[in-house]
Amino acid sequence: MDRLSSFLLRRLAHVERRAVRRLAVRNGLLTMSTAIVNGYVVGRYAPAFDPSHLTGDLKQDRQWMRDHLTAFLIEGPQDGHGRPVLVPAVPVWPAHLVRRSANETDTNLAAIAYAVRVVAETGYAPSVKSMATLLLLAAAMEQSGVTLRDLVAVLRQPAPVFSVAVLADGFERALPQLIEDTEVAPFGPYNGVAADFAFTDDLWRWVDSETRRIFLQVPADETNRPSRAGLRGQLLRALADGTPVLAVSETHNGVPEQVDLTCDVSLTGDGIDRLLVADLLEAIYGSEAVMRHDSSIARIDAEALTLDDLAIAIRSGRPILSSIEALVGLAALNREDKRDQKDEDKTGSSRRLVTQSPSERREQTSRNAGNTDDRASSTSTSSSKSKGRSKSKPTGAEVIQPEPIDDVSRPAAPPVLRVETLTGYGAAKDWALGLKVDLADYLGGELPWSQMSTKLLLSGPPGTGKTTFARALCNTLQVPLVVTSVSTWLQGEYLHDVLDRMANTFAEARRHAPCILFIDEVDGIGQRASASRPYADYWNACVNKLLELLDGAIKTDGVIVVGATNRPGEIDEAIRRSGRLETHIEIPRPDIPTLAGILAHHLGADLDAITAPDGEVGAQP
């Protein structure tokens, strides 16, 4: 578990135990006095019951507290407006318990502290759903390059706007509920007000037995979202009053445009994965238990789980193997439900075709056929020049297939461009020929991918043939070439679009593996900057995403990554570290011998006619 996730979980446990102590004071189970320590006003808790009933065994004492004093750890009844009902004010003390006198003082401070701890531990019930929500939030912060310090600094400002998009079922409801039900968010407590509600001034100053900071919760679901004009009005009112705004979505394109354009912090994260499940199990059962059952955890299809599934399967006090088996079963059920839903959708489409008239069926069939042709053409790998181009791809990448080297069907065709025939590439040529040998060993099962040099940064002035080298490498290795550029990635309108294009490009390359992924203008990704600089969160998120895709967190076996740039000094140093674009080769401008070799390559057989004596040329018919 990383430091950020561990800190957030510890803070959640701290604020939850603090809430239990405050509730115990309101119900009369604990007493509290104030004292000044080093200039700070602090609260001191003491038990209102006789601590001699406790044995010193925390597990046994928690059970005794549940058996005898549970009523003091339950929130009192409330009226329809959320205000506590005054009668009865507190639970009735059991007759067999001796209540400590208010004037009695205890000299055993250790016993008092232990009694207060037992009360907090007894009332604290860790919410697995809240813990999983915090872990997803921490992962989104890491993926988006936003630190906790930056998040707190923005939250301290008036009218901060946040957007959070995490691909986990149930996250859109879980995050606002976590903010409202706990005090894990600083400068709270908070009360969320939905943006699809008709506001009055009283609601903006709403008080529920304590002062709460209102935040505007913007729904991402199109069915619940107000109109564009209505949402604009709600945002204007919230920002004018200094109210925080939060938009949460379970898709990367679900945040309304008005929020996306004005947000101060934008977080995007992936869904539930095995690492998150392992961290959650570690928080409940400890790291040793997780290490012992690591192979069982690897069987969990975490991507198919929801936040509710985690809360159902993982419960404190339940054996860890039972929780793991429940997660495996729930994931399988979810996959089966999705398949059944797809089958029902297909059946519904067939029924609609049966009930349509012949002309309507022909029109529907032609549209479906057109869509099928589009999909087929997007993955086609043949053309008049033996090139494949991926059409209508969200990545904007081009897939080029290698040209056959021994093609005797067209003897008059120009020679195939290969690394072996290139001139003036020096170390880049040596690297490519070495990779050719290693790739053959890898395909033969004799060499693991991790021991190969498969990531290269090509630099040099414009026109030195960096793109030509990539095409020649494609033909030499006889593997597909996936061509993209940073400028293609940046064509996305918003940050999540850019990050999606980057991730989808690497995913497309993995589908064509073994292949070459050529990233042109890689210097356009920029360098990570201080959070105080304008648009720093945008560029930091882009750099961090590329680092994530390059460093092996997502397996890239079979993908050879080649980046090209004219300005290597503009690339973030972390991109050029070991495991990323670690091999850096500069292609210089060609000298006289290199130019002669380039001309000889392009002239081919015509070079013999140019260099032949005049008599021989004149004698030719």
N, C-alpha and C positions, 0 to 999 in steps of 0.2 A: 504494500500500500504506500502511495507517495505521501509527501509531507502535507500537501494541501488537503487531501482527502482525510488523512488522520486528524488534522487540526479541526476541520469542520465537524467531524463526528464527535470529537472531544467537546467542542463547543455546544453541540446539540445536547449531549449528555449533561453538561454543566447547567445549561439554562433549564432543562427539564427537571433536574434535581432541585434547582433553586425555586422553580414554580411549586414543587411539592412542599418545600419548607414554608413558603408563603401561604399555601392553602392550609397547612397544618396550624399555622399561627391564627388564621381566620377562624378555624374550627375549634381552637382551644387546645390542640394537642401539644403545641409548642408555644413558648413565650419568646418575645424578642425585645431586647433593649439596645440602645444605641450608645456608641462610644466613639471618641475621636482618637485615631491612631495616625501619627505622623501627619496631622493636618487633614485627614480624611475621615468622614463620618461612615462608620461601619456598623453593621447589625450583628448582634450576638444572640444566638439561639440557645434555648435551654428547654429540656423536657418539662411538660406540665404533669407528667406521671412519674411514679417512683421508678427510677432506673434500676433498682435492685432486682426487678423482675427479669432483667436481661442476664444471660449466661456468659456472654462473650463470644459465642459461636454465631457468626453473622447469619449463616443459613438457618439455624434453629431460631434465632431471634426474629428474623424476618417472618418466619412462619407463625411465631407467637403473636407478632404484631398484626398479621392478617386475621388470626383467629379472634382477637380481642378488640382491636382498635381500627378495623377497616373503615367504619363509618366516618372517622375523622380524616380520612384520606380521599374522600369523595366530594366533588363539587356540589354545593348546596343547590336546591331547586331554584329556578328562575321563572320570571313571568314572561309574558309574550313579547316584551321589549328587551329581553336579555338581561334584566336587572334581577339581582338576588332577592328571593323572598325572605323577609325578616323573621317569619315564624314558621317552623322553629329555627332559631338562629344557629344553634350548634347541636350536634348529636348529644344524646344522653350518656353520661359516663356510666360504665358498668359498675354495679354495686360492689363487686368483690375486688375492685381496684382502688387502691388508696391514692387519692390525688395529692400531689405535693402542695404544701401551703405556699401562698404567694410570698410570705415573709421569710420562708426557710431558705437558707443558703447552703449550697453544696461546696465543699472544699475539694472534692475529687473532680477536677476539671476534665480528666481523661474519660471518666464515666459519663459526664455530660456530653462531651464531644462524640463519644461512641453512640449514645442514645439518639442524638440528632442525626448521626449517620444512618442508623438503623431506620429511622423514620423516612429519610430521603431515599434510601435503597428500596424500602418496602413500597413506597408510592410510585417509584420510577418504573415505568413499563416501557422499554425501548420499542419504538415503532419502526418495524423493518421497512415499511413503505417510506417513512420520512428519511431513514438512513440511506435507502437506495436513491431517493430523489436528490439528496445532498451529494452522493457519489456521482450521479449523472451531471449535476451542476458543476462539480469540480472538474470532471472530464471535459465539459464544454469550455470551461475557463482555460484549461491547459491547451485545448485544440485551437481556441481563438486567440491565444496569446495575451489574455487579460489576467493580471495578477490580482490578488485579494486586496492589496493596498490601493490599486487603481479603482476597484469596485467600491471600496469604502469611501474613497475621496469623491467619487461621483455621487454616491448616495448622500453625502453630507451637503451637497449643493442643493439649492432650491429647484424644484421641478425637474428632477432627473428622469430620463426616459430610457427604459431598458427593453430589449427584445431578446428572447431566449427561444431557440428552435432546437429541440432534441427529438430524435427519431425513436421515441419510446411510447408505447401505448399507455395512456393514463397520465403522462407527465403534464399535460396542459391543466389538469385539475389538481395534480399533486403539489406542484410548486406554489401556487397561491395559497393552498390550504396549509402548507408547511409554514409559510410566512405569517399567516393569520393565527395558527394554533400554537406556534412556538415563538420564542423571542430570539431565534437564531440570527435573524437579520438585525443589524445594529440600528440604533436611533428609533426603535420601536417602543411599544407594540404597534402593530398595524391592523387595519381593517380594510378589506378590499371592497370596492364598489364597482359593479359591472358597468361597462360603457354602454350597454343596451338598455339602461334604466333611465327614467326621466328624473333628473336631479332636482332637489330643492336645497336651499341654503342650509337647512338644519342637518341634512345628511352630510354635508361637508364638515360640520362641526360635531359629528356624532360621537357620543361618549357611552361606553359600556362598562360602568363601574370603575373606569379608569380612563385617562386620556390616551387616545389612540390616534396614530397618524394614518390618515386616509390615503389609499393609493388607488388609482384608476386602473382597473383590470380590463384590458382590451381582448375580446374573444377572437380567436383565429378562425373558428368555424364560420363558413360563409352563411350558414342558415341562421346563426345567432348574432352575426355582426350587424350593427346598424348601417344605414346608408352612408355613402361617402360624405355627403354634406353633414349628416347628423354626427358622424364620428369626428369630422373636422371641428364642429362646434364643441363637442365634449372635450377634445384635446385643447382647444383654445381656452376653455374655462379652467381646465385642470392646470395648465401651464401658467395661467394668469394668477391662480391662487397658490402656486408653488407646490402643487400636489405631484408626487411621484407617479409615473405611468409605467405599467408593466404589460407587455404583450408576450404571451407564451404560445408556442405552436409545436405540434408534433410532426411537422413537415418543414423543409428548408425554404419553402416559398409560401408559407401560410401567414406570415406577419403582414398586416395591412401596410400599404405603401406609405400612408401618412406617418405611421410610426417608424417604418424603416428609414425614411428620409430624415427624420428628426431625432433619432435615438442617439444617446451618448455612449451606450455600451451595447454591442451586438454580440451575442454568444450563439454559436452553432456547435452541436455535438452529435455524435453518432448514438445509436441506441444501446440496449443492454447487450453486453458481451460477456465472455467467460471471465475476463479480468475483473469486471465489476461484480460478478457473482462471487468470485473468489474473495474479493475485498469485503463483500458483505458478510460472507461466511466467517472470514477472519475477525470481523468486528463482533460477531455473536459468539463464536466458539474458540477464538484464539488462533494464532499463526501455526502452532504445532499441530492442531487438529486438521487444519487445511493442508499442511504439508504431508500428513499421513494419508490423506484421501485425495491427493492430487490427481491420480489416474481416474478416480470416480468423477471428479469435477469436470475432467476433460470430456466426459460423455454427454454433458449437458448441451443441448442445442439452445444456447442462450439467446440467440437472435429471435427465437420464436416466443419468448416469454414476455409478460407484461409486468408492470409494477404490482398489480393485484396478485399475480401468480407468486411473486417473491414473498408478499405478505402472507399468502396462504400456506406456502411450503415451509418457510423459515420462521421458527418460533423459539423464543428463549426457553430452555429447558428440554427441548426436543432433541433426540440424538441427531448428530450431523448426518449420518448415513440415511436416516429417514427423510431429512430435508432434501438431500441430494436426489434420492429416488423419486421424491414427489416432484422435484423440478424436472427431472427427465421425463416423467409421465405427463406433466402439464404441457411441456414443450411439444411432445408427440401429439397430444390432443389438439393443441392449437394448429399444428401443421395439418392435421386431418380435417379440422373445421374449415381451414382456408381452402383445401382441395375440394371439400364438399360445396363450399360457396361458389367456387369457380365452376364446378359442374352444374350447379343450379342456374348460374348466369348463362352458361352455354345452352342449357335446356330451355330457359326462358327465351333466348334469342331464336332457337329453333321453332318454338311455339308461335312466336311473332311472325316468322316467315310462313308458317303453315296457314295462319289466318289472314295473310295479306293476299291481295289480288295478284294475278300473274305479272302484271306490269310493275307493281311495287316490289315483288320478289326479285324480278330481273334487275331493277335499279339497286336494291340492297345488295344483291350478289355481286353486281359490277363494282359497287363501292368497296366491298370486302376484298374482291380480287385486286382492285387497285391498291388497297392497303398492303395486301400480301406482296404484290409486285414491288412496292416501295421498300418493304422490308427486305425482300430478296435482293434488290439492287443495292441496298445499303451494305450488304455483306458479300457482294459479289467480289471475286478475286481474279477476274480475268477481264482483259480489254484488248484493244488492237495492239497495244504495246506491252502486253502481259503485266499490266498494272491493275491493282484493285483500289477502288476509292470508296470510303465509307460515306454515304450520303445521308442527309437528314440526321446526323449524329449531334447530340447536344455538346459533344466535346469539340467539334470543328476539326478533328484530326483527319489526316489522309493516310490510308493504308495502301502501301505499294508492295506488290509481290516481286520477288526476284526474277530476273530474266534468265531463261535457260542458257547455260554456258555452252553445252554441246548440242546446239540446234542446227542440224544439217538440212532442215527443210528449207532454209533461206540462206543459201551460200553467199548471195550478193549483199546480205545485210551487213552493216558496220559491226565491228567487234564489240562484244559486250564490255561495258565499263566494269573493271574489277580493280581491287586494291593492288594486285600483282602488276598491273600495267600502268599504275600511277607513277608520276615522277615528282620529286621534290617534297615528299611528305615525311621523310626521315623517320623519327621516332613513332609517329602515328602509324606509319606503314608497318613497322616492326611490331607494334602493339596489336594491330589487326591480324597479322599473320600468326602471331602467337595465340591470339584468341581463336583463330580457326582450328588450330590443333587441339586446344583445350575443349572447344565445343564438340569436336568429334569424340573426345574421350568422355565428355559428359553424357552425350547421347548414347554412348556405348555402356554407360553405367560404371565407368572406371574412375571418374573424377567428380566429387561433389561440387555443387554450384558455389558454395561458400569459399572454395579455394581458388576461384577464377577471378581475374580482373575484368569486371563487367561494367564498370562505371567510368566514364571518360569525360573530361572537360576540354574541348577544343577552343583555342583562342587564336586570334590573328587579325590583321587588318581586313577590311572588306575586300572581297574578290579573291581571296587566297584559296578558295575551294573547300570550305568546310562542309557545305551541303553536298558538293560532289563526292567528298570522302564518304559521307553517310550512304549515298546511293551505291557507290562502289563496294562498301562494306556489306550492303544488302545482297549484292550479287555474289560476292566472294563467299559469304557464309551460307547463302541460299536459304535465307529466312526472311519473313516479311519485315517491312520497314514502316513504322507508325510515325508520321511526321506531324509535329505540332509546334507551337511557339507560345511564349509568354503573352504576346499581344493577342493571340487567339483566346487564351484563358481570360484575359482582362476584358473581353467583349461582353462578359456578363454584366447585367445592370447593377446588381447588388453584390455584396461580399459573399453571401451564401451561394450565389450563382457562380462566382469565380472559383470558390472552393470546390463546388460540385464538379465544375469542368476539369479541374486538376485531378480530383479523385477518379472521375469517370475515364479520363485519359489513361491513367495507370491501370484501371480495371480493363479497359479495352485492350491495352497491351498484354495484360495477363491472359486474356482470351485467345490472343494470337501466338502465345509463347510456344516454342522459342522464337523471339523476334527482337528487333532493335527499336527502341523508343528514342527518337531524335527530337530534342527540345531546342529550338532556335531562339535567339535573343534571350538567353537565360538570365542575362544581367538585368532584364526588365523587372525581375521579381524584387529587386532592390535589397536593402539591408534593414535589419531591425533597428528601430529608433526608440528614443526615450518616449515614455507615455505622454510627456508634456508637449511634444511636437504635434503639429496639426496632422490629422489622419494617421497617427502612429498606429492606432489599433488596427486599421485596415491593412497596412503593409506588414505589420508584425504578424497578423493572422496568415497572410499569404506566405511569408517566409516559413513560419512554423508548420504550415500545411505541407510545403515542399519538403521540409526536413523530415516530417513524419512519413511521407511517401518514399523517401530515399533511404532512410536509415534501417529499413528492414522490419519495422514494427508490423507492417503489412507485407507478407511474403511476396518477394518479386523474383523467385526462382524462374529462370527462363527468359527474363527481360534484361536486355543489354541497354543501358541508359547512356546516351551520348548528348551532352549539352554543348552548344556553340555560342560564342560571344565575341564581340569586338572589344569589350571593355572588362577584362577579368577583375580589375581592381574594384569594380562596382558591385561585385557579388559578395554576399555575406560569408564571412569566414567559416561559419558552421556548415555551409553547403559544401565546402571543399575539404572537410575533415574526413578522417578514415571512415569507410563504410558508405560514404556518399559519393560525390564527384571527386574522388581522392586522386585520380590520375589526371594530371594537367599537362597537356602537350600544346606547345605553341607552333603554329604553322607560319613561317616567315614569308616575306615576299620572294618570288622566284628569282634566282640568279640566272646568268647566261646559260649554263649547262641545263638547268631545270627548264628554261624556256624552250631550248632545243628539244628536250624530251617531250614537252607538252605539244609542240608543233608536230613532232614525228607521230605522236599518238593520234592526233586529229587527222593528219594527212593519210595515214595508213598506207595502202598500196600505191596511192598517187605519189608517194615520196620517191619511189623507184624511177618514175618518169621524170621527175624534177631533177634528180641527181644523175640521170643517164647522160652519156656524151651526146653532142648534137647530131652526130652521124647516125647513131642508133635511133634517136627520136625521129629524124627525117625519114628513115627507112621504114618506119612503122606505117601501115596502111591507115 
